[in-house]
Amino acid sequence: MSDDRAPQVDAGGATNQAPQDVAVRTQIRAVASELACDLARDTPPSREHLAERGRAALKRLGLPEEFLGWAMVAINNAFWREQYEAVPVQRRLLLLPKCLRDPAVCRASFDSVGLHCAQCGACLIAELSRDAEQTGYSVIIAEGTSSVIMKVLEGEADAILGVACLHSLDESFDAISELGVPNQAIPLLYDGCVSTECEPDVIRGLLLAERVSSAVRTRTAIPLLRVTRGVFESDSLDDLLQPFLTDGALTDDAVTEPLLETEALGVEWLRRGGKRLRPFVTVAAWALGRHGLDALAAGADAQAMLIAPVRSLAVAIEALHKASLIHDDIADGDEFRYGRPTLHVSHGVGRAVNVGDWLVGLGYRLIAAQAEALGAERVTPILARLASAQLALSRGQGAELAWIGREGGLRPVDALQIGALKTAPAFEVALFAGLCAAGAEFDDPLIRRFSTYLGEAYQVLNDLEDWRPDASNKVALGRDVLTGRPTILRAFATEAGRWDGLAEAAEADDAQAAVMAVRALYEACGAFERARALVDGLRGRCLSLAAETRPEALGELLRFLTRTVLRERRP
């Protein structure tokens, strides 16, 4: 195989190569094992710590900066190695990239999860997947880690062995590590997405590596994430909602009965996919407020920690969030969500609005019903904070609608205020509800500031996400341009004196041409770079507030939210 193929390049454009000399790779791994020893083991290593030690490894070996990404992976592997080996092989998952196959002869089939190998033997995929399955592993062959993370959250795997290019590892395995999932990552030796190469002997060694136990147990959010998802499984959700529904609303044919349709559609909408991020925040705030850092222990019994009233709070928070999505989809004219037609597309605007309103009422009813279990002194302020959040969200949505079609004038501060009103209160009330229900002591003004920064940054990332080719639930790039939403990108371009160009481009007869013209304008005036820099600054503020938060357990939750919620995925 020729060695003149393209080196791997990271998301920021800097050369990020895999060493081609096996001796060099061996040296980096050996030094990485030494340098990882003094990393604090209570929390997953940050990118900053990995980069610091990666540079130290390269300096010790006299190697160039172009190997930094590879060295960071080696440091991360050394950090997790012992905990990974302590997970039984039957609880591990192997992730292989599709680009290892030979497309000229491959007979594999594909579905929404990934590639299903035909075991033709034409590439390493067949051999490696067969070895893994015979050892006891589950195997997924796909690009990215969304399917893998889903398997972990569903309780089907506790450790991950992944093979991917450095760019994918940088983007995806950072998220896996932050969740506290023991993992080992093997970078491909070449980029190019076709007929790539890996280190099969290293992979086989890790497939078989085992130890009885690990003296180190890094904190993890997985138990709390799993128990949150469990709340929304059909049987659990039905049991929780039954006292608040009309008889027959949970039957299969309820949607055909006029008097039951609204409830049936609302419950079905609650069951639909989604990250369950906001209810997780409530569950985690409760657990950490009541049990401290024990709630993040690798072996934590999150199921036992989560009492019934807090399950109801979590569902209430999600019901109000889902209501806002229904109304938002109508306002934005979105046709798809969760890979399916939006509610107003499938059932009409009037019925969708009504289902959204019903979900709002359900949310308040679920919380009010916990007064006896939690005490009115806790439930009353939760309801008051929730009402304030609902009012703020409506103001933000109203401001966004008012800006659509308005010429010029949009300032970055205007876009940020809209994002803060639409997004920050949801994070704030999710945190407040859990902490208040737990009777925890916390700095309320700090929580408000943190939520504001988090919400602003989240909305800016959402504006950037609109330009990703593979963004979920998008039928085209740059839909915000076509709908005229007041995004931070539009504000930056307007501030740079490009409003006339934006207006002219947006009026093009061909929608795709309009989007491409606006994208070129955004790139020319630096709007994308400024938005990413803004996210970096807001992320830094969130982390600073997390560091000064007491008790420590709450600070750990704020840090986790910052690093997981504000992770940008770049093309």
N, C-alpha and C positions, 0 to 999 in steps of 0.2 A: 504494500500500500504506500502510495506516495506521501511524502511529508509536507507537500506544498499547499495543502488545503488551508482554508481561512481559519485564523485563530478565533477563539471565542471572544466575544465582545459583550461587556456588561451593559445594563440599561442606560448608564450615563454616558456611554460612548468610549470609555477608556478601554484599552486592550486588556483582556483578562484571560490569559492563556493557561492551558494545562501543560505542565512539563512533559515533553515527549520522551525524555530519558528516564527509564524505570529506576535507575539508581538515584536520580534527583528526587523522584517521587517518594522513594523509600526514606531518603534523608529528611525530607520535609515532614513526613509522618512521624519519624522518630523524634525530631525536635518538637513537633506539635504536642506529642505525649508529655514531654517534660514541661512545656510552657503552660499546658492546661491544668497542671497539678495545683497551682495556687489560685485558680478561679473559684470564686465563692460558689458552692454547690446548692445553696438553698433556692436560688432562682436561675432560670435559663440564662446563658450568656448573652449580652447585648451585642449588636453589630459593632458598636464602638470597641468593646473589649476584644472581640474576635479580630478586628482590624489591627488593634494595638499589638496583640500577640502574633498575628500573622506577619506584620512588618518586622517584629523582633526575630521571628524564625528566619525570614529571608535575609535579614542583616547578618545573623549569625553564620548563615551558610554562604553569604556573598552572592545571593541570587537577586535578579531584577524585580522591580515592582510589578511587572506584568504577571507574575505568579501569585499576586496577593489574594485574589479570589479563591484560588486553589488552596492556598495556605490557610485561609479562614475556614474553609470546609474541613480541612484536616484538624484544626483546633477544635471545631465544634464536634467532630467525630470522637476526638479524644475525651472531650467532656462527657459525652453520652455513652461511651463504649461499655462501661461496666453495667450501667442500668439497662442498656439494650440487651446485653448478654444474659441478664437475669430474668428477662421476660421469656416464658416458655415459647418454643418455636411455633406451637399451635396458636399462639396469640400474636404472631407477627405477620406482617404483610410485605410482600415484595412489589415494588413499583418499577416497571420497566418502560422505557420510551419506545414509541412506535418507530422512531427513526432508526432503530437497530435492524429493522427488517430490510430485505431486498425487494423494493417495489416491483421490479421487473418480473419476479416469479412468485411473489407472496400470494397465498390463497386464503388469507385470513378474512374473516367477516368483521363488521364494525357495528356498534350500537352506541347508545348514549353514554355508556360507561367507558368504552374504549374498544380495543382490538381483541378479538377472540382467535388465538393462534390455531391454525389447522395442523400443527405439528408436522409440517412438511420437511423440516430439517434444513431448509435453505439458509437459515441465519441462526444467530445465537439465541434468539428469543425462545425458540422451541426447547433448546437444551436447558437454558437457565430456568424457564418456567417449569419444566418437568422436574428438574432437580429440586426446586423450591417446593412444589406441591407434594413430592414424595417425602420431603422432610417434614411437612406439616404446615407450610405457609399458605396463606391466601395470596393470589397473584392478580394484579391489575396492570394492563398494558395500555398506557394512555399518556398524554402530555398534560402536565399540571397535576395538582394534588387535590382538586375538589372532590373527586370520587374517593380518594384515600381518606381525607378528613371526615367525609361522611361515614365511612366504615368505622373509623375510630369513635365518632360521636354516637353511632348506633351500637357501640359496645362489641364490635366484631374483631377488633384488633387493638393491641396495646403498645405496639412498637412498629417502626417503619424502617425498611431498608429500601432506599431509592436510588435509581440510576437516572441521570439527566445531564443536560448541558449546564455549564456554570450559571448561565443567565436564569434558567429555570430553578436551579437550586437556590440562587440568591433570592428569587421572588417567592418560591413556594415553601422551601424547607425552613426558611426563616419563620414562617407562620406556624409550621408544625412544631418547631423548637419552642416558640413562644407559648404554645399551648401546654408545654410540659410533657410532650410525647417523646420517649426515648427513640432516637433515630440514628441511622448511619447513612451517609450520602456519598455516592461514588460518581464523581464528575466524568462525563464522556471525554475522550481524548481529542475529539474533533467536533467542531460545530458544522452546521450546514443542513441539518434536519433530514438528510437522506444518507443512508448507508454509513452511519457513524460507527465509531469504535469505542469499546470500553475495556475494562480490566476484569475479564471473567474469573481469573484466579482469586483476585481480591474479593469479588462478589461471592464466590463459592466459600471462601474462608469465613465470611461474615454470616452466610447462611447457616453454617454449622457451629458457629461460636456460641458457647453456652457457659453459664456458671450458676451455681445453686442459688445465690442471692447477692444483693448489692448492699454494701454498707451505706451507700449514698442514696437518698430519695429526694429528688428535686421537687419543689412545689409544682402543682399542676392544677389547671382549671377544669380538666376533663371530667372528674366526677360531678361537678356542679353543672357543667354544660350538658352532660348526659341526663341528669335528673330533670333539668329544665325541658329538654326535648321530650322526655317521658311524660311530662304534664300534658303535652298536646297530642299524645297518641290517642287514637279514637276512643278506646274504652275508658281511659283515665279522664279525658276531656268530657265525655258524655256523662260520667258519674258526677263530675264537678258541676256541670251545667244543668243537670236534670231538675233540681229544685227551682230553677229560674225560668223554665220553659213550659210552654203549653203541652198538655198531654198529646203525644203523637208527633211532636216536632222532630224527634230523632229517628223516625221510621224512614225507610228507603223511599217511600212515595210521598213524603211530606211536602216536597217541593211542588207537587201537582195540586195540592190543596190550597186554595186562595188564603184561607185563614192561617195556614202554617208556613206559607212560602217564605215570608220575610225571615222568620227564625231559622228555617232550614238553610236558606242561602247564607245567612250570617254565620251559622255554625260551620257550614262547608268552607266558607272563606277563612274562618279561624283555623281550620284543619290544614289549609293549603300550606305550601312550603314557605320558605323564608328563613332568615338566620336565627330567629328567636333571640335577637341580641338584647332587646329592651327587657323582656321578661327574665333573661339571664342576669342582667344587671340587678334587678330586684332580688332575685334568688341569691345571688352572690353577696349583695349588700346585707341581706338578712343573715346569711350564714356567717360571714366574716364579722358582722356586728355582734352576733350572739356567741360564736365559737372561736373568734380570732383566727390566727393563721392555721389552726388545726383543720379548718375547712378546706385548705389548699394542700393538705397532706396527700401523698400519692395513694394511700389506702383509705382515704376518708370515706365514711359511710354517708354520702350526701343524701341518700334516700331517707335515712333516719333523721337527719337534720331538718329536712323540709316538712314542716307541719302543714296541715290542711289549709289554715287561713292564709299562709304565705303562697300556697299554690293558687288560691283564688286571687290574691293580689297580682301574681304574675300573669294570670289569664286576663285580668282586667287591664293591665298595662298593654298587653298585646291586642286586646279588643279595640282599645282606643287608637293604637297604632294602625291596625288594619282598617279602621274606619277612615283615618286620615289618608290612607293609600287609595281607598275607593274614591274619595272626593278629589284627591290629587290627580288620579288617572283621568277623571272626567274633565277637570280644569285644563290638563295638559293635552288631552286628546290622545292619550296612550292607548294602544290597541292590545298590548300583551303585557302580562305579568306572570312570573313563575312559569313561563313557557306556554301559557294558555291565554285565551281571550280575556280581557278585563271584564269586570262585571257589567259595566254599562254597555259594552259591545254585545255581550251574550244575552242580557236581559233588559236593556234599555236604560236610559239616563234616570228616569223617574224612579224606577224600582231600585237602581243602584244607590241613588241618594238616600232612599228610605232604609236600605240595609245598612248603609253607613251610619245613619242616625240611630238605628236600633243598636248597633254595636257600641255607640257612645253611651247610650242608656244602660246597656248591659254592663259596661265597665264600671259605671258609678254604682250600679246595684250590687255587683259582686263585692265591691269594697265596703259599702255601707253595711252589708250583711255580716261583716267580720267584727262589728262593734262589740258584741258580747265576748267573742273569743280573745280579741286583742285589747279591748278596752276603748271606750269612746274617746279617751284622752289621746289615743294614738290614731284612731281612724279619722277623727275630725280634721286634724291638720293635714292628713294625707288627701282627703277629699278637697280641702281648700287649695292645696298645692296643685292638685290635678285640675281643678277648675281654672286656676291661673294659667297653667300650661295650655289648656284648651283655648283660652282667650288669646294667648300669645300666638299660638299656631294659626288661629284664624286671622289675626292681624297680619302675620307674615304672608300667609297665602293671599290675602287681599291685596297687600302691597305688590306682590309678584304679579297678580292679575292686572293691577293698575298700570304697571310698567309695560306690559305687553302692548305693542303698537304705538307707544310713546316715543317720539323722536329725541335722540341725543340725551344729554344731561345726566345719564346714569353714572354715578361715582362709585369707586370701590367701596366706600363706607356704606353706600346704599345697599349694594349687593351683600355685604357682610351682615348688615342689620337684618335683611330678609332671611338670610341663612340662619342667623342666630335665633330669630323668632320662630322659624319653622322647625328647627332641629334641636336646639339646645334645651328647650323646656322638656322634651321627651326624655332626654338623658337625665336631666335634673330630677324629674319626678320619679323616674325609675330608681335612682339612687336613694332619694328621700324616702320613698315608700318602704324600701327594704330596711333602711337604717332606723326609721321611726318605728316600724313594727317590731324591730329587735330591741328597742329601748336603748339604742347605742348613743353615746355621746360623740358629737362631731361638730366641726366648724361649718355651719350652714353657709355663711358668705363665701367661704373657700369653695364649697361644693358648687355654688352658683357660678363663681368665676371659672372653675374648671369646666363646667358644663357649657358655658358660653364659648370658651376657646375650642372645646371639642366639637361643638355643634357648628361653629364657623368653619373649622378645618374640614369637617365631614362634608359640608355643603360644597366647599371648594373642590374637594376630591371628586364629588359627584359631578361637578361641572367638567372636570378633566376626564372623568370616566366616559362622558358622552362622546368622546373622540377616540375611544379604544375600538379597534376593529372587531373584537370579540366580546364586547361588553354584553352582559346578560340582559335578556328581555329587550334588546334593541333590534329594530329592523333596519336601521341605517345609521351611519355616522352623523354626528352633528345635528341631531333632532332639535336641540335647543335653538339652533339658528333658525330652523324652519318655523318653530312655534313662537319665536321672539322673546324667549325667557330672559329675564335680567340677570345674567350670569356674571361671575367675576371676570371672566374672559372678555365679555362684551364691555364691562366697565373699564378694564385696563386699555382696551383698544380705543374706547371713546376718550379716555384721558390722554391717550397718545395722539389725539387729533384724527383718528381714523373713522369717525362716525359716518361721514359721507360715503366712504368706501364700503363700510358695513351695510349701509342702507342700499347702496347700488347692487352689491353682491347678493343680498338677500332677496332682491326683486327679480333675479334671473328666472327665466321661464323654466329652465331645467333645474330640478331640485338638487341633483347631484352636483351640477356645475356650481350652484350657489354655495353648497357646503364646502366644496373644494376651494372656492375663491375666498371664503371667510377663513378657512384654515390657513391658507397662504398669508392672509392679512394678519392673523393672530401670530403666526410664526415670525413675520417680518417685524412686528412691533414688540415682540418679546412677551406676549401675553401668557403663553404656556410657562415660560421660565419664571415669570413673576408669580404666577399662581403656585407653582411648586415651591418657590422660595417662601411664599406666604404660609403654605402648609408646614414647611419646616419650622418657621418661626412660631406658629401656633402649637405645633407639636412640642417644641422646646418649652413653651410656657406651661403646657399641661404636665410635662414631666417634672418641671420645677415645683409646681404645686403638689404633685404626688409625693415628691421627696420631702416636703415640709409637712405633709399631712400626718396627723396623729388621730387615732392609734395606727401603729405600723400596718396592721392588717388592711385598713381602709386605704392607706397609701399604696399598698401592693395592688389592690383592686384598681385604683386610678391609673397606676403605671401600666397594668395589663390592658386596660381599656384603651389607653393612648397608643400603645404599640400594636394592638390588633385592629382597632377601628381606623387608625390613621396610617395604614400601610397602603401606599400607592402601588397599583399594578401598571407597569408601563408596557407599551407595545414592544 
